[in-house]
Amino acid sequence: MVRKFLILPPILIGAAVLWYMASGREGPEQRPAAEAARSVRAITIEPTEFVPRVVGFGSVYPGKVWNATAQVGGEVVHVHPDLKKGAILPAGTEIVRIAPDDFQLAIRQAQANIRSAEAKLAELEVTEKNTTDLLAIEQRGLDLRNSELSRKRNLLKRGTVARAALELEQREMLAQRKKVQDLKNTLRLLPTQRAVQQEQIAVYDSQLASAQLNLERTRITLPFDARIASVSVEEKQFVQVGGALATGDSLDVAEVEAQMPIAQFRAMIRASTPDGLSGGFTPQSFSAAIRSFGFSATVRLRTGNDVIEWPARFARVSDTVDPKTRTIGAIVAVDGAYAKAVPGERPPLTKGMFVEIEIRTPSRTGTIVVPRAALHGGSVYIADGGNRLNIRPVSVSLYQDDFAVVEKGLSAGDRVVVSDLVPAVPGMLLKPEDDPDAVAGLKAQAAGRVSPR
C-alpha cells in the first residue's frame, strides 16, 4: 500500500520544475499570416498579323491525262523504241504508226472518182454548146419550113399546086418543129445534169477528205510533253477502232486534291471575309467569290527532316463532299511540276506522291491570338493589375495550329497566363513572368512564318 504512494514525489517535483521554467520566460512572438504568390508565365496581348489558312493532305496526279486510242483499224507497223512505262517524250513524237496502205488506196480511188465526175461535167459543157449550135441550125430550118408552107398555101388558093403537096409540107414542118423542141428539152435538162455532177464531186471530195483524215490517223503523236504511264501495243499487232494504245501524263501542271474538314475550311473563309458575302449562288457569283478570297497555296513534301515546298495556285473546289469523313476536296495546281525539279535537291512532283497542302487567304492585321494551351474550357486566366487571378470567358472564332483566334473577351494589354495553374482559384495572388519566346513563336505561327507539322 505504501509503495503505491512512492510515485507521487517524482511527479510533484517535475510539475514544480515545469512551472518554474514557464513562469520565468516570455511567450513566442506572434506574426500575421503572409499570402504566398504563385509564379506563372504570362504573355501580354498585342494585336498581330494573322493569315487564315487550312492544311490538308492528298496525292499528286497530272493536270492532263492523254489516252492514245486507235481511230482507225489496221496492223501496227511501227512503235517508238522509247515507248515504255515511265519514259518522258516530247510533244509531237510519233509513238505508233498503223499500216497506211488501205487509206492510200482509198485516197487514189476518191481522186479518180473526182476526175471522172469532172470529166462528165466538162462533157456536159461541150454538149450544151453543141446543142445550142444545133438548135440554131434547126430553128433556121423550121423558119424555112414555115415560109415554104405559107407559099404552098397561096399556090393552093390559085390552083397551081395539089393539096397533097400542101399536106406533105405540113408534115415536114411538124417534123422540123419536133427536132427544135427536142433540142430545147435537151438544153433544159443540162443544168440539172450539171448540178448532179457537181453534187457527185462534192461526195467524192468528202470521201477524199475522209480518206486523207484516216491516213493522218495512222500516225499517233503526242499532243504535249508527256510521261508514259502505260503501254498496250506492240508491232505486228492488229488494232481495232477504239483500241487502247498508251497513256501519257502531262508534265507542265500537277494537281493535288486535298481533303479538308468542312468546319476548318468554312472558318478560314469566314476569317478572311468577316463582313460575309452578299448575293445568291450562281456559277458566276461563286467564281467571283473564289477570286475575291485571294487564295494562295503551298504544296509541301516532308522527307525525314527535310521539307520541300512548291508554290501552287488554288484551282477549284471538288464537286462532292465525303459523307464519311465530312471533308471537302480543295484542288490546287502546281505549274512547272517537272521544270522546277533540281536533281538531288528538289524532285519532280510525281503522280501518286503524298503531300501536304496549305491554303491561305490574305493576311489580316489587328487580330488577337492566344496559345491553345492558354484556353481552359472557353476561358483564359488573366493576371489583373494587382497580379490577382481573373478567370475570363472568351469567344474563339478559329482554331489553327497551336493557337486560337479570339473574337471577344480580350483586348490589347491583357496579361494571359500560359502556364499550368492547378488549382486555379479566382483572386489568388500571382507572380507573373513575361515569356518573350512564347510571344515570338505565337506571332510567327499567326503570320504563317512557321510551317505547321
Secondary structure, 3 states (H helix, E strand, C coil): CCHHHHHHHHHHHHHHHHHHHHHCCCCCCCCCCCCCCEEEEEEECCCEEECCEEEEEEEEEECCEEEEECCCCEEEEEECCCCCCCCEECCCCEEEEECCHHHHHHHHHHHHHHHHHHHHHHHHHHHHHHHHHHHHHHHHHHHHHHHHHHHHHHHHHHCCCCHHHHHHHHHHHHHHHHHHHHHHHHHHHHHHHHHHHHHHHHHHHHHHHHHHHHHHHCEEECCCCEEEEEECCCCCCEECCCCEEEEEEECCEEEEEEEEEHHHHHHHHHHHCCCCCCCCCCHHHHHHHHHHHCCEEEEEEEECCEEEEEEEEEEEEEEEEECCCCEEEEEEEEECCCCCCECCCECCCCCCCEEEEEEECCCEEEECEEEHHHECCCEEEEECCCCEEEEEECEEEEEECCEEEEEECCCCCCEEECCCCCCCCCCCEEEEEECHHHHHHHHHHHCCCCCCC
